[in-house]
Amino acid sequence: MIQLTRLNGKTFSLNALYIETVESFPDTTITLTTGRKYIVKETEEEVRKKVTNYYRTIQVLSNPHLRGDENEE
């Protein structure tokens, strides 16, 4: 889960595994695989960093094939 801030200042936790897209319109809009959308105060880059850290924490990025390392066996 990553912690984000709604435009009204309230924080909430979001399961980053369900994030499909993160876009700036200029507000950062997160679309989940379910189609639900969230608008947050964090920038697109901040969300990307939080998601990457979360993936590392749950070891999703520990598999060399998922990281894109072609030469790892």
Secondary structure as a PSIPRED ss2 file (coil, helix, strand):
# PSIPRED VFORMAT (PSIPRED V4.0)

   1 M C   1.000  0.000  0.000
   2 I E   0.000  0.000  1.000
   3 Q E   0.000  0.000  1.000
   4 L E   0.000  0.000  1.000
   5 T E   0.000  0.000  1.000
   6 R E   0.000  0.000  1.000
   7 L C   1.000  0.000  0.000
   8 N C   1.000  0.000  0.000
   9 G C   1.000  0.000  0.000
  10 K C   1.000  0.000  0.000
  11 T E   0.000  0.000  1.000
  12 F E   0.000  0.000  1.000
  13 S E   0.000  0.000  1.000
  14 L E   0.000  0.000  1.000
  15 N C   1.000  0.000  0.000
  16 A H   0.000  1.000  0.000
  17 L H   0.000  1.000  0.000
  18 Y H   0.000  1.000  0.000
  19 I E   0.000  0.000  1.000
  20 E E   0.000  0.000  1.000
  21 T E   0.000  0.000  1.000
  22 V E   0.000  0.000  1.000
  23 E E   0.000  0.000  1.000
  24 S E   0.000  0.000  1.000
  25 F C   1.000  0.000  0.000
  26 P C   1.000  0.000  0.000
  27 D C   1.000  0.000  0.000
  28 T E   0.000  0.000  1.000
  29 T E   0.000  0.000  1.000
  30 I E   0.000  0.000  1.000
  31 T E   0.000  0.000  1.000
  32 L E   0.000  0.000  1.000
  33 T C   1.000  0.000  0.000
  34 T C   1.000  0.000  0.000
  35 G C   1.000  0.000  0.000
  36 R C   1.000  0.000  0.000
  37 K E   0.000  0.000  1.000
  38 Y E   0.000  0.000  1.000
  39 I E   0.000  0.000  1.000
  40 V E   0.000  0.000  1.000
  41 K C   1.000  0.000  0.000
  42 E C   1.000  0.000  0.000
  43 T C   1.000  0.000  0.000
  44 E H   0.000  1.000  0.000
  45 E H   0.000  1.000  0.000
  46 E H   0.000  1.000  0.000
  47 V H   0.000  1.000  0.000
  48 R H   0.000  1.000  0.000
  49 K H   0.000  1.000  0.000
  50 K H   0.000  1.000  0.000
  51 V H   0.000  1.000  0.000
  52 T H   0.000  1.000  0.000
  53 N H   0.000  1.000  0.000
  54 Y H   0.000  1.000  0.000
  55 Y H   0.000  1.000  0.000
  56 R H   0.000  1.000  0.000
  57 T H   0.000  1.000  0.000
  58 I C   1.000  0.000  0.000
  59 Q C   1.000  0.000  0.000
  60 V H   0.000  1.000  0.000
  61 L H   0.000  1.000  0.000
  62 S H   0.000  1.000  0.000
  63 N C   1.000  0.000  0.000
  64 P H   0.000  1.000  0.000
  65 H H   0.000  1.000  0.000
  66 L H   0.000  1.000  0.000
  67 R H   0.000  1.000  0.000
  68 G C   1.000  0.000  0.000
  69 D C   1.000  0.000  0.000
  70 E C   1.000  0.000  0.000
  71 N C   1.000  0.000  0.000
  72 E C   1.000  0.000  0.000
  73 E C   1.000  0.000  0.000
